[in-house]
Amino acid sequence: MRRAPLLITLIAFTGVAGCTTYHPQPIAPAQLAQQFEQRSLASGELHAYVVRETGHDVTPWPPAVWNREMLTLAAFYYCPALDLARAQWVTAKAGIDVADSIPNPVLQLPFQYNTPDPGPGAPFTWGPSLDIPIETAHKRGYRVDQATHLSEAARLNLLDAAWTVRAQVRAAMLAVYAARERMAFLSARAEARRQIAVMSRHRLAVGQYSRPDVDAAVLADTQAQSDLAAARSAEQDARAQLAAAIGVPVTALDSVTLDLSALGTVPPAPPGADAQRTAIFHRADLLASLADYAAAESALQLEVAKQYPDIHLGPGYAYDAGTNKIGFGLAGITLPIFDQNQGGIKEAEAKRKEAAIRTSALQDRILGDLAHALARYQASLEALQLSDAHLASARRQLDSQAAAFASGNTDRLTFTQANADYQTSETARLDAEVAVQQAAGALEDAMQQPLAPVDHEAVSHTLSEGTIR
């Protein structure tokens, strides 16, 4: 009779000893805001992260010039969207452990008081017994398969989120580049327009110009100054956009010199067949959708396996009014008489079909976006060539006016007007160049691969090993 309480105590102690302790981690909004304001591209933690991910030291730190690759690494470190994707992947990987867990036995402690007393001992019937479940039909294996596919989908969603962050950094840097180049052109044009307005007033004073001519010159001057102010505002907006893409306050970019030289190059478009192959086999969102479909397959296999009942073993000990009883046998087995899990199977089949349709629709959209991006990029390249030809013609005209002004055959007002017209042609050429870069970005997004070679394994390692703050 003393062995049963000892067994119960031992089981209870074993269960308590293996428990995990809860540790609260409250969130303070004010502290989160303070941490955000303290983020900096000169951070020592960011330096350690960059060194770890690039495999070599970066000296001096912080770098004198930040290019697109370095800013992308900073975004990988700071961007909250990637932190969320990493956390979701960790959650999905924990689901594999949950799916692989073996069901725990159930301890039962029945107690009865017998009256009248049927035996020579105490009038009690009591004793511990166990309900040990044994899963059949490979159910645990199907659960693990499903959780593994969901974990892979979460990992691929992390890569998809990383590409979005990379694209946001690229778009923001292009916006900064366009604004700064436009400011330079518009500044020269505004200065030329100002000089034209001044000379027009002087000519009006000596009777060489009419009032409408002066008004037109002043209006052009005012418009040029307004365009320059808009370009300055666009540059500030672009810096804010870049800071948001990286995940730092705007003030973190105040002392940073950006390397925007790569945005002045125009990479060639890949062949259509190669681009299509790259999009189909490398796009993380399409691969994640395929992983979700595989998880739906495993879920269907699990529902089919649930038609076969699990076995419950029921060993135990009982003290029955002076009689010691040791029991062996089945604690219970479900009989599939009324329900053979047909509802669960039909639902799983519907979800598998839904996953297949979703994957097919995504692939169709990807191929459509890719065809549009290729056509857009080719058209923008042709427009840039025409813009280059127009700019070259405008340059020749300006050089001709400069030579005429130097020889005294053209007055200063005419030469200044030609210079202002040339700045307009430069601005138009910049618009064509930015359109090419935007089309190149759309093509990269359609393939989820840069037009320039990149080390995909290094990027994947960078994301998977990133720190969750």
Order of alpha helices (4+ residues) and beta strands (2+ residues): alpha-alpha-alpha-alpha-alpha-beta-beta-beta-beta-alpha-alpha-alpha-alpha-beta-beta-beta-beta-alpha-alpha-alpha
